[in-house]
Each structure stands twice: as structure tokens, then as C-alpha cells.
Amino acid sequence: MTDSISEFDISTPVDLQTASQGALSNPGMQQYQQEVSAAPVAQLNTNRSLLKWIFLNIITLGFYGLFVMTSSTDALNVIASRYDGKKTVNYPAMYFVIGGLTLGIGWLVWYHNMSDRIGGELQRRGHARNLSASDFWLWKVLGLLIIVGPFVYRYKYLRAMNELCADYNQRG
């Protein structure tokens, strides 16, 4: 019984360019080229709504809001990180640690950056920039004066995330 490895001469260097040209000219040997698909590995959530957010936030004493924001942060990191090279800090870490240590300034910076990043990714994908940092400052911060402002911001935020995730689910 002969060893099949001993039949090959491994001491002779092989020119890869010549070898690949030989494979192309030889119809019996074809090069294998793998196609890279941009399709997503998993489908992202696209059913965020303001009424559901308000109702479940009240019933769960705020835990649903934490869940939605955490899943939105994770989804944005999946969608945008390979293009913009950024990674948004996880919402619970920001909410419980950074926000408290910075006396609330961390929350403002985080929401500003998150809103701007969502808008930028929507624009990069060819959609209207439905959310931006100015929406955060105008609706979430100054909108507190008219009471409904934070709800308008949350609606715009959830709608923009749904649009972004739907586009990612379709095109990757």
C-alpha cells in the first residue's frame, strides 16, 4: 500500500499565477469562486410602535423600554458598524453606569450620537434622514416644555429603527 502523499514532489516551488492560468485553460479543472452574499444572517425586529412602547413600559415598570433600547442599540451596531466603524455603548451600561456617573450628561451625549448615527445610516442606504441629533434636541429635550415632545421623538426614533431594520432584512 503506497502513501498518496509520497507521490507528489513537494520540494519543487509552484508558481501560483501559472498554476491558476493552467487551471483556467484546462476545461477539466475549473476554479471555484465563492459568491459573497450581503443577506443578513438573522432577521431584525421591525415591529416597534409607540403605543406598544407606552403600554408595555407602564405594565413592566420601564423594563420594556430598556429592552427596546437595548435591542435597538444591538441592531444598529449590527447594521452600521461595518460601514462607519463605530460601536454604540450598550443602553443598560449607559443608563445605569455612565449616565449616573456623569450626572445625566452621558445620557444626552448618548442620545445625540445614537440619533445622528441612525439618521446617517438611513441616508447612506438611500432613505430620507428621518432622525437626526437635531430631532433629539428639539423634541426630546426642548419638547419637554410642551409635554408631548418626548413622545414625538420616541415615535420618530422607533419609526426610523423599523425602517433601518426592514432595509437591512431585505438588502443586508
Contacts in CASP RR format, 6 or more apart in sequence:
PFRMAT RR
TARGET T0000
AUTHOR 0000-0000-0000
METHOD contacts of the structure
MODEL  1
MTDSISEFDISTPVDLQTASQGALSNPGMQQYQQEVSAAPVAQLNTNRSL
LKWIFLNIITLGFYGLFVMTSSTDALNVIASRYDGKKTVNYPAMYFVIGG
LTLGIGWLVWYHNMSDRIGGELQRRGHARNLSASDFWLWKVLGLLIIVGP
FVYRYKYLRAMNELCADYNQRG
20 31 0 8 1.000
22 29 0 8 1.000
23 29 0 8 1.000
23 30 0 8 1.000
23 31 0 8 1.000
24 30 0 8 1.000
24 31 0 8 1.000
38 171 0 8 1.000
38 172 0 8 1.000
39 172 0 8 1.000
40 168 0 8 1.000
40 169 0 8 1.000
40 172 0 8 1.000
43 169 0 8 1.000
44 75 0 8 1.000
44 78 0 8 1.000
44 79 0 8 1.000
44 165 0 8 1.000
44 168 0 8 1.000
44 169 0 8 1.000
45 71 0 8 1.000
45 75 0 8 1.000
45 165 0 8 1.000
46 162 0 8 1.000
46 165 0 8 1.000
46 166 0 8 1.000
46 169 0 8 1.000
47 162 0 8 1.000
48 68 0 8 1.000
48 72 0 8 1.000
48 158 0 8 1.000
48 159 0 8 1.000
48 161 0 8 1.000
48 162 0 8 1.000
49 158 0 8 1.000
50 151 0 8 1.000
50 154 0 8 1.000
50 155 0 8 1.000
50 158 0 8 1.000
53 64 0 8 1.000
53 65 0 8 1.000
53 68 0 8 1.000
53 154 0 8 1.000
53 158 0 8 1.000
54 151 0 8 1.000
56 64 0 8 1.000
56 65 0 8 1.000
57 64 0 8 1.000
57 65 0 8 1.000
66 91 0 8 1.000
66 92 0 8 1.000
66 95 0 8 1.000
68 158 0 8 1.000
69 91 0 8 1.000
69 95 0 8 1.000
70 90 0 8 1.000
70 91 0 8 1.000
70 92 0 8 1.000
72 91 0 8 1.000
72 157 0 8 1.000
72 161 0 8 1.000
73 88 0 8 1.000
73 89 0 8 1.000
73 90 0 8 1.000
73 91 0 8 1.000
73 114 0 8 1.000
74 90 0 8 1.000
75 161 0 8 1.000
75 164 0 8 1.000
75 165 0 8 1.000
75 168 0 8 1.000
76 88 0 8 1.000
76 114 0 8 1.000
76 117 0 8 1.000
76 118 0 8 1.000
76 121 0 8 1.000
76 161 0 8 1.000
76 164 0 8 1.000
77 87 0 8 1.000
77 88 0 8 1.000
78 168 0 8 1.000
79 121 0 8 1.000
79 164 0 8 1.000
79 165 0 8 1.000
79 168 0 8 1.000
80 86 0 8 1.000
80 117 0 8 1.000
80 121 0 8 1.000
81 87 0 8 1.000
83 121 0 8 1.000
83 124 0 8 1.000
84 117 0 8 1.000
84 121 0 8 1.000
86 117 0 8 1.000
88 110 0 8 1.000
88 113 0 8 1.000
88 114 0 8 1.000
88 117 0 8 1.000
89 98 0 8 1.000
89 110 0 8 1.000
94 106 0 8 1.000
94 107 0 8 1.000
94 110 0 8 1.000
95 107 0 8 1.000
98 106 0 8 1.000
98 107 0 8 1.000
98 110 0 8 1.000
99 105 0 8 1.000
99 106 0 8 1.000
99 107 0 8 1.000
99 110 0 8 1.000
100 106 0 8 1.000
108 141 0 8 1.000
111 136 0 8 1.000
111 140 0 8 1.000
112 133 0 8 1.000
112 136 0 8 1.000
112 137 0 8 1.000
113 133 0 8 1.000
115 131 0 8 1.000
115 132 0 8 1.000
115 133 0 8 1.000
115 135 0 8 1.000
115 136 0 8 1.000
115 157 0 8 1.000
116 132 0 8 1.000
116 133 0 8 1.000
118 131 0 8 1.000
118 157 0 8 1.000
118 160 0 8 1.000
118 161 0 8 1.000
118 164 0 8 1.000
119 129 0 8 1.000
119 130 0 8 1.000
119 131 0 8 1.000
119 132 0 8 1.000
119 160 0 8 1.000
120 129 0 8 1.000
120 132 0 8 1.000
121 164 0 8 1.000
122 128 0 8 1.000
122 129 0 8 1.000
122 130 0 8 1.000
122 131 0 8 1.000
122 160 0 8 1.000
122 163 0 8 1.000
122 164 0 8 1.000
123 129 0 8 1.000
125 164 0 8 1.000
125 167 0 8 1.000
125 171 0 8 1.000
127 163 0 8 1.000
127 164 0 8 1.000
127 167 0 8 1.000
130 156 0 8 1.000
130 159 0 8 1.000
130 160 0 8 1.000
130 163 0 8 1.000
131 156 0 8 1.000
131 157 0 8 1.000
131 160 0 8 1.000
135 153 0 8 1.000
135 156 0 8 1.000
136 153 0 8 1.000
139 149 0 8 1.000
139 150 0 8 1.000
139 152 0 8 1.000
139 153 0 8 1.000
139 156 0 8 1.000
140 149 0 8 1.000
140 150 0 8 1.000
140 153 0 8 1.000
140 154 0 8 1.000
143 149 0 8 1.000
143 150 0 8 1.000
143 152 0 8 1.000
143 153 0 8 1.000
144 150 0 8 1.000
END
